[in-house]
């Protein structure tokens, strides 16, 4: 049944593209395909830190394909958006023989329409859509009804219902209310802010009713020869069963860099994510995002092709309930029109000590070296070679039950249109 649904959807999308010359509608058809071979010294790096795969199978091939169609009216005032994904599937596993794949995910399914009388300056969306609130808090898709305004101030507001099942302490009937706005007070300065209020979001250690939480943040960006960007986010509300505990957590992020030339830049980044120093009480000092894709290196987080193929340890801005500290030096270089290189050196630790089974407290995750190389064959196809090496700290050694350093290497291709 699932395979038949996919075939029908593909037939619809290609039929829509084939009729795009009609006067009543415009059709855009987009796609992104990723494939890669991944090797690591510890298989836990490939499956979000769990022990669900054979530790001896540290070399895998993975593929992930996304298609999206946007069918709009020729006056630009309304459109229908639908997109789905197959993957990320391992070669020989979900992707075994022809017709054997069982993985399918709806990513987008919404209608967008202009509000009558406002000439497209105010648009509404209803359905499964990208939230895009903040890259530390909530970026992924959710079902809801939203309004989007463009002008001197760009803003969005709305209501979402439910979040992904694998989010800690999430309820299917969670209601989330959002507000986001940003503007450019000067040609080189962007300032913004956002807020999210979640009803029955849960709380520390349980899926808790009557435990409401909120996030409030300010963001900024300065462009030019010297550039900066930053986020300051506070999380508050209730925790624990019945909301008997308090949430008080925060995240601070700052990047400062210099454009050395049109093709080279260097930057420093610091991130502090508050952690919980007492996991036995009801109070929560641990900062928790909702559903975000955090780019803080390749070993633990999602700044890599391997992570884009859904092989990562954590996508939230922390590894444990004990928070995160990150200091990084990063450089970008465009070698020529087709070759790009990026490198980073970073220090990673938990914000609060983690008490190990032997009773000692440890916080050092280690020193990580990251390298990204991309060759753009044309505007659609890129080949990538990426890798990272972590000089493991004692906390990492305990988490992975391995005294050795960790490495991750991925080579693959990305095709998009």
Buried (B, 14 or more C-beta within 10 A) or exposed (E): EEEEEBEEBEEEBEEBEEEEEEEEBBBBBEBBBBBBBBBBBBBBBBBBBEEEBEEEEBEBBBBBBBBBBBBBBEEEBBBBBBBBBBBBBBEEBBBEEEEEBEBBEBBBBBEBBBBEEEEEEBBBBBBBBBBBBBBBBBBBBBBBBBEBBEEEEBBBBBEBEBBEEEBEBBBEEBBBBBBBBBEBEEEEBBBBBBBBBBBBBBBBBBBBBEBBBBBBBEBBBBBEEEBBBBBBBBBBBBBBBEBBBBBBBBBBBBBBBEBEEEEBBBBBBBBBBBBBBEBEBBBBBBBBBBBBBBBBBBBBBBBBBBBBBBBBBBBBBBBBBBBBBBBBEBBBBBEEEEEBBBBBBBBBBBBBBBEBEEEEEBBBBBBBBBBBBBBBEEEEBBBBBBBBBBBBBBBBBBBBEBEEBBBBBBBBBBBEE
